[in-house]
Amino acid sequence: MVGLRMFVFSSITVNGASMDPTLQDREKIIGLKLGEIHRFDIVTFDAPDNPGTDYIKRVIGLPGETVSYKNDQLYINDKAYSEDYLDQYKSELTDDLPLTMDANMSEDFSVKVPEGSYFVLGDNRRVSKDSRFIGSIERDKIDSNAKFVIWPLNQMGTV
């Protein structure tokens, strides 16, 4: 069992609101340590700004891509992408500000993802400490790819 936890899967407890509404504070998740990372996967990694802490975020940009936001719309290499998982949050906004802004509070921004790295964002963009603040995450810093919610039981299922 120890070997499986070291090399195949990990148990993660969500801490905070950065992935709301997709993942809730205190939910328990199983992440796989094997396999490829794809756009929109939810991954865990060692927090570069807080050693000993893990972050859980969604992969937006892959190595070598240019990630842009214009008027709250995601573009990857100038192609528009839908972020349906954000619809609930966007519908609940009561101000005229976009959900996604960069670290300087700019609504329109663009970032080139370095080779071997990933651009990650929390779903709760207004409170998430993510690649907009800590930079892209190198592949070897990613611990697991979140796949299953196991607790609480009423939330059990795939991520």
C-alpha positions in Angstrom: 0.0 0.0 0.0 2.9 2.4 0.8 4.3 1.8 -2.7 1.0 2.6 -4.3 0.8 5.9 -2.4 4.3 6.8 -3.3 4.1 6.0 -7.0 0.5 5.6 -8.2 -1.9 7.8 -6.2 -2.1 10.4 -3.5 -4.8 11.5 -1.1 -5.5 15.2 -1.1 -7.6 17.4 1.2 -8.8 20.6 -0.4 -7.8 23.6 1.8 -9.5 26.8 1.0 -11.9 28.3 -1.5 -9.6 28.7 -4.6 -11.3 25.9 -6.5 -14.9 26.7 -5.6 -17.4 25.8 -6.9 -15.7 22.7 -8.5 -14.0 21.6 -5.3 -15.0 22.6 -1.8 -12.9 23.3 1.3 -12.2 20.0 3.2 -13.2 17.7 0.4 -11.0 14.7 0.1 -9.6 13.8 -3.3 -7.7 11.0 -4.9 -5.1 12.0 -7.4 -3.1 9.8 -9.8 0.6 10.3 -10.1 0.9 8.6 -13.5 -0.1 9.7 -16.9 -0.2 12.7 -19.1 -1.5 16.1 -18.1 -4.2 17.7 -20.3 -5.8 21.1 -20.5 -8.4 21.6 -17.8 -7.1 18.7 -15.6 -7.0 19.6 -11.9 -3.5 19.0 -10.5 -1.7 19.3 -7.2 1.8 20.6 -6.8 4.2 21.9 -4.1 3.5 25.6 -3.5 6.6 27.4 -4.8 5.9 30.3 -2.4 5.1 28.2 0.7 7.3 25.1 1.1 5.5 22.1 2.7 2.1 23.3 1.3 0.3 21.8 -1.7 -1.8 23.8 -4.1 -4.6 22.4 -6.2 -5.4 24.2 -9.5 -6.8 23.7 -13.0 -4.3 23.4 -16.0 -5.1 26.1 -18.5 -2.0 26.5 -20.6 0.3 23.7 -21.8 4.1 24.0 -22.4 4.9 26.5 -25.2 1.4 27.9 -25.5 0.3 31.6 -25.2 -2.6 32.0 -22.7 -4.6 35.2 -23.1 -7.8 36.6 -21.5 -9.8 39.3 -23.2 -13.1 40.4 -21.7 -13.1 37.3 -19.5 -12.7 35.0 -22.5 -9.9 32.4 -22.6 -7.7 32.3 -25.7 -4.9 29.7 -26.3 -2.7 30.7 -29.2 -5.4 33.1 -30.3 -8.1 30.4 -30.4 -11.1 30.9 -28.0 -11.9 28.2 -25.5 -15.0 27.7 -23.4 -14.7 27.4 -19.6 -18.1 25.9 -18.8 -17.0 25.0 -15.2 -16.9 28.8 -14.6 -20.5 29.5 -15.7 -21.9 29.2 -12.1 -19.4 31.7 -10.8 -19.9 34.2 -13.6 -23.7 34.1 -13.2 -23.3 35.0 -9.6 -21.2 38.1 -10.1 -22.9 41.2 -9.0 -20.3 43.8 -10.1 -19.2 44.7 -13.6 -15.7 43.2 -13.2 -14.5 40.1 -15.0 -13.9 36.9 -13.1 -10.4 36.5 -14.5 -7.8 39.3 -14.2 -4.1 39.2 -13.9 -2.0 40.1 -10.9 -2.1 43.8 -11.8 -6.0 43.7 -12.0 -5.9 44.0 -15.8 -8.8 42.4 -17.6 -6.8 41.7 -20.7 -3.5 39.9 -20.4 -1.3 37.4 -22.2 1.3 34.9 -20.9 3.7 32.7 -22.7 4.0 29.3 -20.9 7.7 28.1 -20.8 8.5 24.7 -22.2 8.2 22.0 -19.6 5.7 24.1 -17.5 2.0 24.6 -17.1 -0.1 27.7 -16.5 -2.6 26.9 -13.8 -5.6 28.8 -12.3 -8.0 28.3 -9.5 -11.7 28.2 -10.5 -12.5 30.9 -7.9 -10.3 33.3 -9.8 -10.8 36.3 -7.5 -9.3 34.6 -4.5 -6.9 32.0 -6.1 -3.2 32.3 -5.7 -2.1 30.7 -9.0 0.1 31.2 -12.0 -0.9 34.8 -12.3 1.0 35.4 -9.0 3.5 32.4 -8.6 4.3 31.8 -12.3 4.0 28.7 -14.4 4.5 25.3 -12.7 7.3 23.0 -13.9 6.1 19.5 -14.8 8.4 17.8 -12.2 6.8 19.9 -9.5 3.3 18.5 -10.2 2.5 15.7 -7.7 -0.8 14.4 -9.0 -3.8 14.7 -11.3 -7.0 14.9 -9.2 -9.5 12.3 -10.4 -12.0 11.3 -7.7 -13.8 13.0 -4.8 -14.1 10.5 -2.0 -15.4 12.7 0.9 -18.0 13.9 1.7 -20.0 10.9 0.5 -22.7 13.1 -1.1 -20.0 14.7 -3.3 -18.4 11.3 -4.3 -17.5 11.0 -8.0 -15.1 12.0 -10.6 -13.6 15.4 -10.7 
